[in-house]
Amino acid sequence: MAQHLDTDVLIIGGGLVGGLTAAALARAGVDVIVVDADDPETLLNAKYDGRCSAIARSVHNAFVALDLWDLMESEAGIIEDIRVTDGKSPLFLHFDSLDLVGVPFGYMLENRTIRKALLKTLPEMDHATYLAPKRVTKLDRSASEVNATLDDETSIKAKLVIGADGRGSWVRKSANIDITKWSYDQTAIVCTVESEKPHLNVAQEHFRSTGPFAILPMPGHRSSIVWTETSRTAPVLIGLNEDDFQAELSERFGDYLGDIKVVGPRWSYPLTLQFAKRSIDQRLALVGDASHGMHPVAGQGFNMGARDACAIAELVIQTKQLGLDIGAGRVLEDYDRWRHFDNHLMLASTDAIVKLFSNNVAPIRFARDVGLAIVDQLPFAKKFFTKSAMGLVGELPEIMKEREAS
Ligand SMILES: Cc1cc2nc3c(=O)[nH]c(=O)nc-3n(C[C@H](O)[C@H](O)[C@H](O)COP(=O)(O)OP(=O)(O)OC[C@H]3O[C@@H](n4cnc5c(N)ncnc54)[C@H](O)[C@@H]3O)c2cc1C
């Protein structure tokens, strides 16, 4: 027999951002139903997603506040130092977070580790229901409520629907919200290596004319690699046999950590920028990649989505506590005002970095090297960039702020 469910918030998409939104809401007593199209077993399978995410200090703070961090900490790499180089130029930019601000920049986590923590926590929360694998087949939004029907005929009544269903968002399409999108003609090759020498919690980003090459510290001697190539070359590299792939990778990696060995599979991700023309509609808000997807050059896609998650959760929680309508236009407009500038600034910044660094034009190369060298000599600028990378600049939701150690 078909089930009828009633909730405050329906979240479509239970990935990193949808899961975090649900945890933040349910923890504060807001009833939430999460619907995800994929089976949890599939989502946690090592083959599902090869990505690791550099999470900023602010996202770590939210994970701590929501009791998620304890489930992830043992699997987190620590980023204490960032080095940026431009091709073979001897000039580089160096940020030491312990020196500049006294705490790590952030952490490296497999996306799978974040999903595992969310999928363990959400079903145990009093105010959260996680339904998967399920799809919404019909979504009606009126001035007073949201009504959804799932593929098993379950009907759900809610006051607000949140679209957290990634770049191809069904929710966004159902609301006829267009996107602006362009391709970088670059593909990210993602894999993990084990090195002979320890990485000492240093993240390296080398800008090459074909795109950035990042070496990111994971626990032990492991590093996660995000190796960008043109979309014509990447499939050729991905298709190489083990020895040849290892040789190509070693040539770009260098020998500063001794011998390296590729461990585990290789993945590839075509790189595009996209953003929704608007992130709200009647009783609807978009969060994370459903609203904006960016180049991973600065490792900010999930970090921006996490800010969306914590911002919409904070507004909904405050509105519910006042006994007001959580799906009202005023709440959604506040959300849009809060997140629009930050998201668009990050989209524009990552786009500018990719375009400025992914070329070999001599005068541009000279100008950017001089720029790197100047910033490296300016303590105030370095402190500002450090705090930005830590996600501690701008108007932060409460659960993302730094707390005094108790
Ligand atoms: C190579 C690479 C490296 C990156 N590195 C970083 C990094 O270091 N730091 C960082 O912050 N970001 C990084 N990112 C970006 C980050 O991975 C994404 O921004 C993040 O995963 C977006 O999360 P999301 O929950 O919005 O979307 P997704 O992770 O795409 O999740 C969407 C969820 O919705 C579900 N879904 C889809 N359609 C439906 C439907 N119709 N109904 C129900 N459920 C549905 C899916 O099953 C999935 O669970 C990187 C990206 C790439 C490509």
Ligand as a Chemical Component Dictionary entry (heavy atoms), coordinates in Angstrom:
data_LIG
# 
_chem_comp.id                   LIG 
_chem_comp.type                 NON-POLYMER 
_chem_comp.pdbx_formal_charge   0 
_chem_comp.three_letter_code    LIG 
# 
loop_
_chem_comp_atom.comp_id 
_chem_comp_atom.atom_id 
_chem_comp_atom.alt_atom_id 
_chem_comp_atom.type_symbol 
_chem_comp_atom.charge 
_chem_comp_atom.model_Cartn_x 
_chem_comp_atom.model_Cartn_y 
_chem_comp_atom.model_Cartn_z 
_chem_comp_atom.pdbx_ordinal 
LIG C1  C1  C 0 38.459 16.095 -9.949  1  
LIG C2  C2  C 0 37.656 16.842 -8.912  2  
LIG C3  C3  C 0 38.246 17.197 -7.702  3  
LIG C4  C4  C 0 37.531 17.918 -6.762  4  
LIG N1  N1  N 0 38.155 18.295 -5.592  5  
LIG C5  C5  C 0 37.492 19.066 -4.701  6  
LIG C6  C6  C 0 38.144 19.514 -3.510  7  
LIG O1  O1  O 0 39.328 19.245 -3.273  8  
LIG N2  N2  N 0 37.418 20.284 -2.627  9  
LIG C7  C7  C 0 36.134 20.640 -2.869  10 
LIG O2  O2  O 0 35.548 21.361 -2.049  11 
LIG N3  N3  N 0 35.488 20.206 -3.992  12 
LIG C8  C8  C 0 36.123 19.438 -4.903  13 
LIG N4  N4  N 0 35.478 19.006 -6.031  14 
LIG C9  C9  C 0 34.054 19.335 -6.216  15 
LIG C10 C10 C 0 33.142 18.387 -5.415  16 
LIG O3  O3  O 0 33.468 17.044 -5.700  17 
LIG C11 C11 C 0 31.673 18.661 -5.749  18 
LIG O4  O4  O 0 31.432 20.042 -5.658  19 
LIG C12 C12 C 0 30.747 17.925 -4.759  20 
LIG O5  O5  O 0 30.895 16.548 -4.873  21 
LIG C13 C13 C 0 29.295 18.312 -5.016  22 
LIG O6  O6  O 0 28.479 17.630 -4.100  23 
LIG P1  P1  P 0 26.890 17.585 -4.313  24 
LIG O7  O7  O 0 26.343 16.838 -3.134  25 
LIG O8  O8  O 0 26.371 18.944 -4.602  26 
LIG O9  O9  O 0 26.669 16.760 -5.660  27 
LIG P2  P2  P 0 26.982 15.222 -5.957  28 
LIG O10 O10 O 0 28.210 14.791 -5.244  29 
LIG O11 O11 O 0 26.930 15.090 -7.439  30 
LIG O12 O12 O 0 25.736 14.438 -5.299  31 
LIG C14 C14 C 0 24.472 14.425 -5.901  32 
LIG C15 C15 C 0 23.634 13.333 -5.245  33 
LIG O13 O13 O 0 22.326 13.404 -5.815  34 
LIG C16 C16 C 0 21.897 12.097 -6.192  35 
LIG N5  N5  N 0 20.974 12.271 -7.320  36 
LIG C17 C17 C 0 21.251 12.633 -8.595  37 
LIG N6  N6  N 0 20.120 12.719 -9.310  38 
LIG C18 C18 C 0 19.095 12.398 -8.488  39 
LIG C19 C19 C 0 17.673 12.324 -8.631  40 
LIG N7  N7  N 0 17.071 12.580 -9.793  41 
LIG N8  N8  N 0 16.945 11.968 -7.545  42 
LIG C20 C20 C 0 17.532 11.702 -6.361  43 
LIG N9  N9  N 0 18.869 11.762 -6.168  44 
LIG C21 C21 C 0 19.644 12.128 -7.212  45 
LIG C22 C22 C 0 23.182 11.341 -6.531  46 
LIG O14 O14 O 0 23.000 9.929  -6.359  47 
LIG C23 C23 C 0 24.164 11.928 -5.503  48 
LIG O15 O15 O 0 24.158 11.196 -4.305  49 
LIG C24 C24 C 0 36.166 18.278 -6.998  50 
LIG C25 C25 C 0 35.569 17.915 -8.213  51 
LIG C26 C26 C 0 36.303 17.217 -9.165  52 
LIG C27 C27 C 0 35.631 16.853 -10.471 53 
# 
loop_
_chem_comp_bond.comp_id 
_chem_comp_bond.atom_id_1 
_chem_comp_bond.atom_id_2 
_chem_comp_bond.value_order 
_chem_comp_bond.pdbx_ordinal 
LIG C1  C2  SING 1  
LIG C2  C3  SING 2  
LIG C2  C26 DOUB 3  
LIG C3  C4  DOUB 4  
LIG C4  N1  SING 5  
LIG C4  C24 SING 6  
LIG N1  C5  DOUB 7  
LIG C5  C6  SING 8  
LIG C5  C8  SING 9  
LIG C6  O1  DOUB 10 
LIG C6  N2  SING 11 
LIG N2  C7  SING 12 
LIG C7  O2  DOUB 13 
LIG C7  N3  SING 14 
LIG N3  C8  DOUB 15 
LIG C8  N4  SING 16 
LIG N4  C9  SING 17 
LIG N4  C24 SING 18 
LIG C9  C10 SING 19 
LIG C10 O3  SING 20 
LIG C10 C11 SING 21 
LIG C11 O4  SING 22 
LIG C11 C12 SING 23 
LIG C12 O5  SING 24 
LIG C12 C13 SING 25 
LIG C13 O6  SING 26 
LIG O6  P1  SING 27 
LIG P1  O7  DOUB 28 
LIG P1  O8  SING 29 
LIG P1  O9  SING 30 
LIG O9  P2  SING 31 
LIG P2  O10 DOUB 32 
LIG P2  O11 SING 33 
LIG P2  O12 SING 34 
LIG O12 C14 SING 35 
LIG C14 C15 SING 36 
LIG C15 O13 SING 37 
LIG C15 C23 SING 38 
LIG O13 C16 SING 39 
LIG C16 N5  SING 40 
LIG C16 C22 SING 41 
LIG N5  C17 SING 42 
LIG N5  C21 SING 43 
LIG C17 N6  DOUB 44 
LIG N6  C18 SING 45 
LIG C18 C19 SING 46 
LIG C18 C21 DOUB 47 
LIG C19 N7  SING 48 
LIG C19 N8  DOUB 49 
LIG N8  C20 SING 50 
LIG C20 N9  DOUB 51 
LIG N9  C21 SING 52 
LIG C22 O14 SING 53 
LIG C22 C23 SING 54 
LIG C23 O15 SING 55 
LIG C24 C25 DOUB 56 
LIG C25 C26 SING 57 
LIG C26 C27 SING 58 
# 
